[in-house]
Amino acid sequence: MKKWISIFLWWIFLLPCGSSQDALYPEVQISLLTCSPGDELYSIYGHNALRIRNSITQTDIVYNYGTFDFNTPGFALKFMRGKLPYLLSTATFEDFMLEYDYFHRSVREQILQLDSLEKISIIQYLNENMLPENRAYKYDFFMDNCATRLRDVLEKNIQNLTWDTTAASGKTFRQLIKEYQINKPWTNFGIDLIIGAPADNKTTLSQEMFLPDYLEHAVEKATLGREPATRLQMAKYELLSFDNPIGKINFLLTPYFLFSLLLLLEIVLFFRFSPLSKNKLIKIYDIIWMVVIFLGALLMLFMWFGTDHIPTTRNLNILWANLLIPFWYCTRHFIKSSKFILLFICICLVISIINSLPTFQILPQYFHPVVAIISITLLIKLWRIRISNPPQS
């Protein structure tokens, strides 16, 4: 209730009031807040919010496009399918900072150099967005999130705002997010498996701003079409600063090590124990692989066709996480065309191996290098199963 009273008073004091408005707005300060990445998956890319402080009304409000309502009916399913509405919300600056202080996440502030009309325009735009019928929006990780919404706020309400396009990195969406995943090998591996070809499109400067740090950098370089030339950023401050050292990666706990072990095991089975393929333990081991491939393929197809997540569409990982693999395993003794199915699977696996090599990408989608290890393992496994249990020709 206290928060809403503050917002109400804030709005009353900002109503047009003739010449007094010009005296008021120099006391209004608008700034971009950039929060450092957190440890949880949802926070590893950082966060942006907009702070509006009024020294006359003694209000200090943070506008945040990165929230959602946990009480939404069917929350979990809507979240998974990309149908959960994200919300513009407000908090006092004090409450906002308490959260980031608690999680030891740094917060930087860029005070924006705006005239009175631009400040009025931004405040009215945000308050209109706060109306119940306007505050919800359909979230998209690359194209419509907490950072891109604030980019749009600035572009729509600041006259002659000019971004420094020479600062564009020219990287793909995938390359940009990998900067934040480098010390999280399993997160990096999992995201590479679940996002598809759209993530490998090169970004423009505007598109780069889906990442909070890149929006911060763009604001730092942006200029206003005024005489003399003026920068959008008037000042920059470190409001919270934490030294979060980057931990060393234990190679023994990475996907590279695990799947290399499984590849080594498959080689041993192929050369030393192939006559024992009918052994119950080996059969169980093979079935586990088939189940994992089956579930992985279903997940990728679901994220492609069953959700609204654009980044997870056109996922070519289904070449190696292929439903035909468990299908062939289960039907190889019953259908005459099984050898042609196996041939097609092997072609898909070879393509996946080539595409996973650093300098030999032949598909419009990047494959994680571990995919090569998995694909080689599958090739050996399928050949071992075939020669040990010849299918019907």
Summary of the structure (lengths in Angstrom):
residues: 393
radius of gyration: 26.8
end to end distance: 75.0
largest distance: 92.7
contacts: 1159
relative contact order: 0.10
helix: 52%
strand: 15%
